[in-house]
Amino acid sequence: MFWVPLLLLAWAIAGVAGVRLCRAAVREAAAAGDGAGERRGLTLYEAAFLSGGPARVADLTLVAMARQRRLLLAHTGWATVVDPRGRDDMERTVIGAIGPEGQSRIAPVRKAAATAEAVRTLAERLVRAGLAVPEGDGRTVAEALRRMRLAVPAVAGLAAVALLMPAPPQMPRPLIALWFALPLAFTLGCLAVARFELSPASPWASPAGQRLLASARRAAAGDTDDDRAYLTTVAVHGVHAVGEPQVRAAFAHREPRVEW
């Protein structure tokens, strides 16, 4: 009966992963707020944060300033200030991160801007509006799904070990496989439900924020203002989505994603 402890372990792995996923679902629902934030549109900075977090806001600021010829982005990964007068807190943060010499590599500028007070203030405002999840909740959803995906091969591996071990004659192997099929079906079922109910299109946006992001994407698709549509693409999809090779090359040298 050596397969029984393995079965209990398989159920423990599946159960813990399922509980984490349920708790993540509850947190996500609580983060949705009262929906008051949905009664307004998103600024480009807000769309950038909800889509890609603090680093995306920094990227958008750099690209927007370069678009207006107030900042030069070289394909070698350097940023050069042309106009040192920032028009908002994010632009002033980027200019300050570049430094008094007016030139710096993009990667450290991006990192410094993403951790600046201006981004934290933006994040807090979105959380209060119910559009962004509180710190940690979005990553909990993604982590819960990752753990559930890992539980599937773990349960399958335990089943394989149990089937390879000696079994008493009165316990046929198909019956053992059937017992292990139960926790495996549980994990696969949870993943199937999570794909439709919990799919974290963005770990930063609440369900209300994700709905506004979808509206922003549709609006950008029909926007006749090329500059606005371009910057909206950067905000919701990232720099890799733009069609300018020089801009994409300028951001090729990246550092690990910044958490807030």
N, C-alpha and C positions, 0 to 999 in steps of 0.2 A: 504493500500500500504506500510505496514511496511517492506515488503520483499525487496523493491527497495534499501533502504540504505544498506541492507545486501549484495545485489548483487553488488553494487558499491564497498563495502569493499572487497568482494571476488575478484573482478577484480583488485583492488588496490594491494592486496597481491600477486596475480598471476603476475601482471605487474612488480612490483618492483623486485620480484624474477627472472623474465625473463630478465630484464635489467641487473641485477647483473651477471647473467650467461653469457649474451652476452659480457659484459665488461671483464669478466674473460677469455672468449675465445679469445678476441682481445689481451689481455696481454700475454696469453700463446703463441699465434702465433708470437707476437713481440719478445718474449723471445727465439724463436728458432734460431735467428741469421742467418748468411749466410751459415751455414752448414759446415764451415771450420773445426770445431772441430770433425766432423764425419770422417775426413780423417786420423784419428789416433786411436789407441786402448786406452783402459782405464787402468790405474794402479789400483791396489787393493784398495788403499785409495780413488781414484776417484769413483770407482764403489760403494764403501761403502757409500760415501757421497750422491751420486745420488740415491741410493736405500733407505737409512734410515736416512740421515742427519748427523749432527755432532756426535750424540750419537753412531751411527753405526761405524763411524771412530774410536772412542775410543774403542769400543768393539773389532773391528778387530785388533787394535794395541795390546791390552791385550792378545787376543787369539794367535796372531802370535808370540809374545814374549814367551808365555807359550809353544807354539808348538816347539820352538827352545830351550827350557829348560833354558831360561834366565830370566824367571819369573814363580813363582809358583802360581797357582790359586786353593785355597782350596774350597771344597764344602760348607764350612761354610761362604763363602763370603769374604774371605781375600785374598789379593795379597801380595806376598813376592818377593823382588828383589833378583835375583841370580847374574846377571851380570849388574853392574851399568853403563855400557857404552852403551848409546843409539846409534843406527846406523843411525838414521835420526831424523828430528825435532819432529815427533810424538812420537817416542820412548823416546826421551829425555824429552818431555812434560809429558809422563806417569810416568817416573822415578821421575821427579821433583814433580809431584802431590802425589806420594806415600810418599815422604818426606825423611828426612835424616835417620830416623830409619829403612828404608827399608821394612816397612810393614804397610799396611793400609787396611781398608775395601774397597771393590771394588766400591761401589756406589758413595762415594765422589770422588774417583779417576776418575771414569767415567765422573762425572759431570764436574770436573775441566779440564780434557783433552778435553771434547767436547766444552768448551768455550775458549780454548786457542788460541793464535795467529796463531799457525800452522794450525788449522782448518779454521780459517777465511781466511788465505792466500790461502788455497786450494779452498775454496768456491769462492773467488774472481777470481781465475784463471779459474775455471769452468764456471763462469758467462761470463767472457770475451771470452771464447771459444764458447759460445752459447750452452753449454751443461747443465747448471744449470739455474734456473730461478732467477731473482733478488729477494732480500729479500722481502717477503710479497706476491709476485705474486702466488707462488705455493699454499700458504695457502688460497689465495683469490679464487682460483678455487675450492678447497675442501669446503670452506665455502659457496660459491655460490651454489654448489650442495646440501649441507646440508640444506640451506635455501629453495631451491626449493622442497626438499623432505618434509620439514615441511609445505610448502604451500599447499600440497595435502590434508592432513587431516584438515587444517584450512579452506580451501574452502569447503570441504565436510561437516565439522561441521556447517558452516554458512548456507549451503543448508538445512541441517537437521533442524536447528532452524527456517528457513524461512518456511519450510513445516509444522512445528508444530504450527506456529502462525496462527491466524484467517486470512482468505483471503476473499476478496469480491466474490460474486457469479459469476461475469462475468470473473473472473480469475481462471480457473481450476488449480488444483495443478500439474497435469502433465506438464502444460505449465511453471509453476514456476520452476519445476525440470529441464525442458529443458533449461531455461535461465541459471541456475546454472551449467548445464552440460558443457556450453561453457568455462568458466574459468577453470573448472576441466580438460577438455580435453586439454586445452592449457598447463597446468602445467604437465600433464602426457606426452604430446607430447614433451615438452622441455626435460623432463627426459629421454625419449626414444632416442632422438637425442644425448643428452649429454653422454649417455652410450657408444655410438660408437665413438663420436667425441672428447669428453672432458675427458673421464675416466682417473682420475689422479692416474695411477698405482704408481706413486711416486710424492709427492708434491714438491720434490726438483729438479727433472730432467725436462728439457725442452723436447719437442718432439724429438729433435736430441739426447739428452742424453738418453731418453728412448729407442731409436733405438739401441744405442750403448750398453745399458744394456742388451737388448735382445740378441745381438751378444755375449756378455760376458757370458750369461747363456748357450748359445749353445756351446760355446767354452769349458766351464767348464764341460759340459756333456761328451764331447769327449776327455778331457784332460787325458793323461796317467800319468801325474805327480800327485800322490795322495795328496801331500802336497799343491800344487798349487790349485788343485780342492777343497780341504777342505777349504782353506782360501777364495776362490772365493765364495763358498757356504755361508760362514759367511758374506762376504761382501754384497752379493745380497739378501740373505734371512734372515740373522740374526743368533744370537747364538742359538735360539730355533730350528733351522733347523739341527744342528749337532746331531750326534747319540751318543755322549759321555755324560752319565748322570752326571759325575762330573763337566764337563764344564758348562752344563746347570744349575746345582745346584749352581755353583759359582756365576752365574749372576741372580739368582732367586730374590735376594733382590735389587730391582730397585727403582730409584727415578723418578719423572715426566720427560717426554721428554724435552730435552734442545732445545731451539730455538736459532737461530743465528742472 
